[in-house]
Amino acid sequence: MTLILTASVLEDLASMSQTISAVERGFIDIARGTAQQPAPLSLHLPSSDARYLLMSGLADTQRLAAVKLLSDIPANREAGLPTQRSSILLADQLTGETLALLDGRVPTRVRTAAASAVASKYLARPDSSTLGLIGAGALAIAHVEAMLHVLPIKKVVVWSRTNATIQAFQARTTHRAIEIVAASSVQETVEAADVLCTLTPSVEPLVHGEWFRPGLHINAVGARPRPTHREIDSNGMGRARVFVDSMETAVQKSGDLMLAVSEGFMSLDDVRGELGAVITGQLAGRNNDDDITLFNSVGIGMQDLAIGRLLYDAALRNGLGTAIDMSR
């Protein structure tokens, strides 16, 4: 039987702490060779700016194969539709049975924030107490929740292009025992932060390396999965110790990285390595309190697989979802 799990069913089905642990385990599995993380396949035609990405993973620990189809369609904005939609398919590693089909919106949001939390746990200064957010939407709210699990965050400095988005963010985070400050500029946010998360679908860089203070950690998250889109300028990438979730994926999807390389501010050899190698101790992360570290989070199939396992198991325990016999 295949379990169909819609967005409303998936909301709040797995805790953030569980998701962080599952995503961290996924990075470890990649580093140790007990999971396979291939580069994504990006499909597009000259007839439109739309891209369709196939993101996959295979893992012994979770006993799953997974694939996500991510549709990235910027033109949807003009029609009042989501610019990104996705679905995740989970298959049993042993039998090949299709176990579940999940709407991708909730899993992608939560596992993305969890990946930033894992990176910050291993790359940020342990005493980091001020979180800076560029962007104030649903992904920003998830990042606040995730960071509180790994760092002693006391203050959140947040910037957005619109006051309405800031007000909605504040309304959904005021219950936290943290101070929320609305910044007047991106620069103010960057300069205030110990940990900075960039969460916008920017094409041109919003964040400039000249604003980086010693000791800053950056999670570069929001740019669309295209090698021509970026949030961080080339100077910023060149100043930082850069780590990626998957090197193969970053080379194909990360404009932050590839534009910095093409403009001569760094080379691919300057990338320190993958986050999983830092977690397992195969690679040094932060060397001292003055290092500027950056996690180039482009998103990988193993993250979808990790949270997919969590959500599928939780749905089974709680009798949720719609079961369909796909073989009939």
Kinemage of the C-alpha trace (Angstrom):
@kinemage 1
@onewidth
@group {chain A} dominant
@subgroup {mainchain}
@vectorlist {calphas} color= white
{ca met a 1} P 0.000 0.000 0.000
{ca thr a 2} L 1.110 3.553 -0.751
{ca leu a 3} L 0.353 6.255 1.808
{ca ile a 4} L -0.670 9.632 0.368
{ca leu a 5} L 0.306 12.442 2.754
{ca thr a 6} L -1.020 15.933 2.044
{ca ala a 7} L 0.372 19.210 3.369
{ca ser a 8} L -2.293 19.553 6.065
{ca val a 9} L -1.519 16.066 7.372
{ca leu a 10} L 2.232 16.724 7.419
{ca glu a 11} L 2.125 20.020 9.350
{ca asp a 12} L 3.568 19.488 12.853
{ca leu a 13} L 3.779 15.714 12.348
{ca ala a 14} L 7.491 15.596 13.284
{ca ser a 15} L 9.206 17.808 15.851
{ca met a 16} L 12.078 20.099 14.925
{ca ser a 17} L 14.435 18.302 17.302
{ca gln a 18} L 13.654 14.990 15.613
{ca thr a 19} L 14.179 16.543 12.199
{ca ile a 20} L 17.535 18.052 13.171
{ca ser a 21} L 18.733 14.665 14.411
{ca ala a 22} L 17.509 12.924 11.250
{ca val a 23} L 19.153 15.474 8.925
{ca glu a 24} L 22.411 15.266 10.880
{ca arg a 25} L 22.282 11.481 10.539
{ca gly a 26} L 21.824 11.899 6.799
{ca phe a 27} L 24.957 14.024 6.509
{ca ile a 28} L 26.874 11.427 8.517
{ca asp a 29} L 25.657 8.621 6.270
{ca ile a 30} L 26.881 10.487 3.182
{ca ala a 31} L 30.297 11.050 4.749
{ca arg a 32} L 30.625 7.415 5.785
{ca gly a 33} L 29.451 5.985 2.474
{ca thr a 34} L 26.299 4.331 3.812
{ca ala a 35} L 24.170 6.645 1.654
{ca gln a 36} L 24.366 7.681 -1.959
{ca gln a 37} L 23.769 11.320 -2.839
{ca pro a 38} L 23.850 11.852 -6.619
{ca ala a 39} L 23.816 15.255 -8.256
{ca pro a 40} L 20.342 16.520 -9.172
{ca leu a 41} L 18.963 16.425 -12.682
{ca ser a 42} L 17.701 19.819 -13.879
{ca leu a 43} L 15.219 19.867 -16.763
{ca his a 44} L 14.377 23.011 -18.708
{ca leu a 45} L 13.418 24.126 -22.204
{ca pro a 46} L 13.943 27.393 -24.104
{ca ser a 47} L 10.180 27.947 -24.135
{ca ser a 48} L 10.115 29.183 -20.502
{ca asp a 49} L 12.178 30.053 -17.428
{ca ala a 50} L 10.750 27.063 -15.542
{ca arg a 51} L 13.035 24.366 -14.200
{ca tyr a 52} L 12.174 20.901 -12.941
{ca leu a 53} L 14.690 19.283 -10.610
{ca leu a 54} L 14.918 15.607 -9.690
{ca met a 55} L 16.592 15.248 -6.282
{ca ser a 56} L 17.259 11.742 -5.006
{ca gly a 57} L 18.946 9.747 -2.263
{ca leu a 58} L 19.493 6.167 -1.122
{ca ala a 59} L 20.372 5.184 2.449
{ca asp a 60} L 20.973 2.028 4.464
{ca thr a 61} L 20.106 3.637 7.815
{ca gln a 62} L 16.617 4.705 6.762
{ca arg a 63} L 16.149 1.672 4.430
{ca leu a 64} L 14.761 3.994 1.784
{ca ala a 65} L 15.198 5.276 -1.723
{ca ala a 66} L 13.683 8.716 -2.259
{ca val a 67} L 13.175 11.149 -5.107
{ca lys a 68} L 11.677 14.641 -5.100
{ca leu a 69} L 10.380 16.474 -8.145
{ca leu a 70} L 10.824 20.199 -7.519
{ca ser a 71} L 9.100 22.546 -9.970
{ca asp a 72} L 10.637 26.033 -9.900
{ca ile a 73} L 8.429 28.378 -11.943
{ca pro a 74} L 9.087 32.097 -11.296
{ca ala a 75} L 6.255 33.122 -13.663
{ca asn a 76} L 3.728 31.628 -11.234
{ca arg a 77} L 4.124 34.712 -9.037
{ca glu a 78} L 2.267 36.867 -11.586
{ca ala a 79} L -0.642 34.406 -11.502
{ca gly a 80} L -0.758 34.375 -7.697
{ca leu a 81} L 0.516 30.800 -7.555
{ca pro a 82} L 3.436 29.289 -5.584
{ca thr a 83} L 6.691 29.660 -7.499
{ca gln a 84} L 7.919 26.316 -6.154
{ca arg a 85} L 5.978 23.085 -5.783
{ca ser a 86} L 7.286 19.628 -5.025
{ca ser a 87} L 6.361 16.033 -4.285
{ca ile a 88} L 8.464 13.375 -2.553
{ca leu a 89} L 8.265 9.664 -3.321
{ca leu a 90} L 9.582 7.103 -0.814
{ca ala a 91} L 10.374 3.527 -1.820
{ca asp a 92} L 11.392 0.579 0.346
{ca gln a 93} L 15.109 -0.053 -0.208
{ca leu a 94} L 14.724 -3.841 0.073
{ca thr a 95} L 11.552 -4.524 -1.926
{ca gly a 96} L 11.180 -1.416 -4.091
{ca glu a 97} L 7.583 -0.948 -2.928
{ca thr a 98} L 6.335 2.635 -3.156
{ca leu a 99} L 5.648 3.427 0.487
{ca ala a 100} L 4.475 7.015 0.340
{ca leu a 101} L 3.889 10.112 -1.742
{ca leu a 102} L 4.254 13.355 0.220
{ca asp a 103} L 3.454 16.933 -0.685
{ca gly a 104} L 6.858 18.611 -0.505
{ca arg a 105} L 6.075 22.038 0.947
{ca val a 106} L 6.180 21.226 4.663
{ca pro a 107} L 9.070 18.698 4.531
{ca thr a 108} L 11.218 21.048 2.438
{ca arg a 109} L 10.685 24.005 4.775
{ca val a 110} L 11.415 22.046 7.940
{ca arg a 111} L 14.382 20.029 6.677
{ca thr a 112} L 15.960 23.186 5.212
{ca ala a 113} L 15.840 24.915 8.592
{ca ala a 114} L 17.136 21.751 10.247
{ca ala a 115} L 20.118 21.642 7.876
{ca ser a 116} L 20.982 25.237 8.789
{ca ala a 117} L 20.780 24.290 12.451
{ca val a 118} L 23.124 21.328 11.953
{ca ala a 119} L 25.603 23.533 10.084
{ca ser a 120} L 25.429 26.202 12.784
{ca lys a 121} L 25.944 23.596 15.498
{ca tyr a 122} L 29.265 22.597 13.950
{ca leu a 123} L 30.449 25.843 12.309
{ca ala a 124} L 29.181 28.762 14.415
{ca arg a 125} L 30.786 29.968 17.643
{ca pro a 126} L 29.129 28.034 20.500
{ca asp a 127} L 28.294 31.277 22.320
{ca ser a 128} L 26.476 32.795 19.323
{ca ser a 129} L 23.445 34.635 20.734
{ca thr a 130} L 22.217 36.932 17.948
{ca leu a 131} L 20.509 35.458 14.904
{ca gly a 132} L 20.225 37.593 11.777
{ca leu a 133} L 17.560 36.789 9.186
{ca ile a 134} L 17.401 38.195 5.674
{ca gly a 135} L 13.794 37.409 4.820
{ca ala a 136} L 10.882 36.996 7.219
{ca gly a 137} L 8.557 34.417 5.673
{ca ala a 138} L 7.667 30.883 6.731
{ca leu a 139} L 11.252 29.701 6.249
{ca ala a 140} L 12.481 32.397 8.644
{ca ile a 141} L 10.015 31.267 11.314
{ca ala a 142} L 11.242 27.681 10.904
{ca his a 143} L 14.853 28.871 11.224
{ca val a 144} L 14.145 30.572 14.537
{ca glu a 145} L 12.701 27.351 15.914
{ca ala a 146} L 15.611 25.290 14.588
{ca met a 147} L 18.368 27.593 15.875
{ca leu a 148} L 16.946 27.625 19.387
{ca his a 149} L 17.681 23.890 19.534
{ca val a 150} L 21.418 24.259 18.858
{ca leu a 151} L 22.575 27.723 20.022
{ca pro a 152} L 21.875 30.098 22.970
{ca ile a 153} L 19.968 32.593 20.813
{ca lys a 154} L 18.683 35.604 22.786
{ca lys a 155} L 18.012 38.113 20.004
{ca val a 156} L 16.722 37.885 16.430
{ca val a 157} L 17.432 40.759 14.032
{ca val a 158} L 15.254 40.416 10.941
{ca trp a 159} L 14.962 42.315 7.652
{ca ser a 160} L 12.354 42.065 4.929
{ca arg a 161} L 11.342 44.214 1.972
{ca thr a 162} L 7.804 44.621 3.360
{ca asn a 163} L 6.527 45.719 6.754
{ca ala a 164} L 3.579 43.332 6.496
{ca thr a 165} L 5.937 40.349 6.343
{ca ile a 166} L 7.868 41.632 9.367
{ca gln a 167} L 4.634 42.085 11.330
{ca ala a 168} L 3.481 38.561 10.477
{ca phe a 169} L 6.880 37.205 11.528
{ca gln a 170} L 6.722 39.062 14.841
{ca ala a 171} L 3.203 37.798 15.514
{ca arg a 172} L 4.343 34.201 15.093
{ca thr a 173} L 7.544 34.491 17.162
{ca thr a 174} L 6.564 36.737 20.096
{ca his a 175} L 5.848 33.681 22.253
{ca arg a 176} L 9.553 32.861 22.209
{ca ala a 177} L 11.712 34.104 25.091
{ca ile a 178} L 13.836 36.138 22.694
{ca glu a 179} L 14.100 39.769 21.641
{ca ile a 180} L 12.874 40.498 18.088
{ca val a 181} L 14.360 43.533 16.323
{ca ala a 182} L 13.187 44.718 12.894
{ca ala a 183} L 16.233 46.005 11.015
{ca ser a 184} L 16.086 48.948 8.651
{ca ser a 185} L 18.593 47.458 6.200
{ca val a 186} L 20.353 44.273 5.169
{ca gln a 187} L 23.656 45.786 6.320
{ca glu a 188} L 22.290 46.426 9.814
{ca thr a 189} L 21.184 42.796 10.045
{ca val a 190} L 24.520 41.402 8.866
{ca glu a 191} L 26.580 43.572 11.191
{ca ala a 192} L 24.452 42.661 14.224
{ca ala a 193} L 24.498 38.895 13.688
{ca asp a 194} L 26.578 36.111 15.172
{ca val a 195} L 24.750 33.694 12.859
{ca leu a 196} L 23.202 34.985 9.629
{ca cys a 197} L 20.626 33.115 7.522
{ca thr a 198} L 19.819 34.422 4.053
{ca leu a 199} L 16.339 33.269 3.067
{ca thr a 200} L 15.286 35.180 -0.047
{ca pro a 201} L 14.804 34.087 -3.678
{ca ser a 202} L 17.246 36.776 -4.737
{ca val a 203} L 18.828 36.979 -8.185
{ca glu a 204} L 21.358 39.711 -7.379
{ca pro a 205} L 23.378 39.661 -4.144
{ca leu a 206} L 21.786 41.334 -1.125
{ca val a 207} L 24.610 40.538 1.297
{ca his a 208} L 28.078 42.007 0.852
{ca gly a 209} L 31.264 40.551 2.286
{ca glu a 210} L 32.560 43.953 3.388
{ca trp a 211} L 29.910 43.826 6.142
{ca phe a 212} L 31.165 40.527 7.619
{ca arg a 213} L 32.545 40.779 11.149
{ca pro a 214} L 35.174 38.328 12.454
{ca gly a 215} L 33.504 35.242 13.916
{ca leu a 216} L 30.350 35.395 11.794
{ca his a 217} L 28.709 32.222 10.528
{ca ile a 218} L 26.436 32.424 7.465
{ca asn a 219} L 23.854 29.953 6.201
{ca ala a 220} L 23.253 30.862 2.545
{ca val a 221} L 19.886 29.243 1.924
{ca gly a 222} L 17.362 31.143 -0.140
{ca ala a 223} L 18.612 31.630 -3.697
{ca arg a 224} L 16.797 29.583 -6.314
{ca pro a 225} L 18.529 26.368 -7.491
{ca arg a 226} L 20.183 28.051 -10.466
{ca pro a 227} L 23.872 28.825 -11.069
{ca thr a 228} L 23.019 32.448 -11.953
{ca his a 229} L 21.059 33.387 -8.794
{ca arg a 230} L 22.682 34.403 -5.519
{ca glu a 231} L 22.248 36.208 -2.205
{ca ile a 232} L 25.934 36.595 -1.219
{ca asp a 233} L 28.360 38.649 -3.297
{ca ser a 234} L 31.644 37.198 -4.540
{ca asn a 235} L 33.693 39.100 -1.960
{ca gly a 236} L 31.660 37.504 0.823
{ca met a 237} L 32.147 34.018 -0.560
{ca gly a 238} L 35.856 34.641 -0.960
{ca arg a 239} L 36.260 35.909 2.624
{ca ala a 240} L 34.587 32.869 4.205
{ca arg a 241} L 35.558 29.286 4.915
{ca val a 242} L 32.924 27.711 2.646
{ca phe a 243} L 31.273 24.345 3.290
{ca val a 244} L 28.564 22.673 1.200
{ca asp a 245} L 25.937 19.988 1.713
{ca ser a 246} L 27.045 18.184 -1.485
{ca met a 247} L 29.851 19.304 -3.762
{ca glu a 248} L 28.296 17.743 -6.867
{ca thr a 249} L 25.009 19.472 -6.152
{ca ala a 250} L 26.559 22.856 -5.317
{ca val a 251} L 28.462 22.954 -8.591
{ca gln a 252} L 25.200 22.496 -10.486
{ca lys a 253} L 22.787 24.554 -8.373
{ca ser a 254} L 24.634 27.257 -6.439
{ca gly a 255} L 24.943 30.697 -7.988
{ca asp a 256} L 26.530 31.938 -4.755
{ca leu a 257} L 29.425 29.559 -5.341
{ca met a 258} L 29.715 29.417 -9.110
{ca leu a 259} L 29.494 33.174 -9.702
{ca ala a 260} L 32.207 33.787 -7.095
{ca val a 261} L 34.367 31.263 -8.936
{ca ser a 262} L 33.675 32.765 -12.364
{ca glu a 263} L 34.477 36.261 -11.051
{ca gly a 264} L 37.818 35.093 -9.667
{ca phe a 265} L 37.183 35.592 -5.938
{ca met a 266} L 37.699 31.896 -5.181
{ca ser a 267} L 38.181 28.540 -6.882
{ca leu a 268} L 36.372 25.271 -6.351
{ca asp a 269} L 39.495 24.088 -4.533
{ca asp a 270} L 38.838 26.792 -1.938
{ca val a 271} L 35.642 25.024 -0.825
{ca arg a 272} L 36.669 23.353 2.437
{ca gly a 273} L 34.434 20.336 1.904
{ca glu a 274} L 31.066 18.831 2.754
{ca leu a 275} L 29.317 19.317 6.085
{ca gly a 276} L 29.138 15.590 6.754
{ca ala a 277} L 32.925 15.402 6.876
{ca val a 278} L 32.965 18.116 9.559
{ca ile a 279} L 30.373 16.275 11.644
{ca thr a 280} L 32.320 13.002 11.486
{ca gly a 281} L 35.642 14.674 12.310
{ca gln a 282} L 37.184 13.999 8.917
{ca leu a 283} L 37.486 17.726 8.259
{ca ala a 284} L 38.107 20.788 10.423
{ca gly a 285} L 35.309 23.321 10.572
{ca arg a 286} L 35.927 26.530 12.495
{ca asn a 287} L 39.569 26.917 13.560
{ca asn a 288} L 39.135 29.905 15.873
{ca asp a 289} L 36.629 32.500 17.062
{ca asp a 290} L 37.618 34.961 14.320
{ca asp a 291} L 36.975 32.618 11.386
{ca ile a 292} L 34.136 33.566 9.057
{ca thr a 293} L 32.336 30.361 8.093
{ca leu a 294} L 29.637 29.848 5.460
{ca phe a 295} L 27.367 26.901 4.772
{ca asn a 296} L 26.201 26.961 1.159
{ca ser a 297} L 22.861 25.176 1.558
{ca val a 298} L 21.576 24.186 -1.854
{ca gly a 299} L 19.345 21.316 -0.708
{ca ile a 300} L 19.886 17.611 -1.336
{ca gly a 301} L 17.771 14.521 -1.725
{ca met a 302} L 19.124 12.932 1.458
{ca gln a 303} L 17.494 15.698 3.491
{ca asp a 304} L 14.141 14.858 1.903
{ca leu a 305} L 14.761 11.164 2.527
{ca ala a 306} L 15.610 11.803 6.189
{ca ile a 307} L 12.504 13.814 6.986
{ca gly a 308} L 10.437 11.562 4.734
{ca arg a 309} L 11.270 8.602 6.969
{ca leu a 310} L 10.248 10.576 10.049
{ca leu a 311} L 6.972 11.758 8.583
{ca tyr a 312} L 6.022 8.402 7.096
{ca asp a 313} L 6.647 6.556 10.365
{ca ala a 314} L 4.723 9.191 12.350
{ca ala a 315} L 1.778 8.972 9.941
{ca leu a 316} L 1.663 5.196 10.335
{ca arg a 317} L 1.727 5.459 14.141
{ca asn a 318} L -1.087 8.005 14.137
{ca gly a 319} L -3.234 6.366 11.455
{ca leu a 320} L -2.959 9.393 9.152
{ca gly a 321} L -2.942 9.678 5.376
{ca thr a 322} L -4.814 7.869 2.642
{ca ala a 323} L -3.626 4.348 1.733
{ca ile a 324} L -3.931 3.314 -1.918
{ca asp a 325} L -2.980 0.044 -3.568
{ca met a 326} L -1.033 1.343 -6.561
{ca ser a 327} L -0.596 -2.157 -8.033
{ca arg a 328} L -4.304 -2.673 -8.787
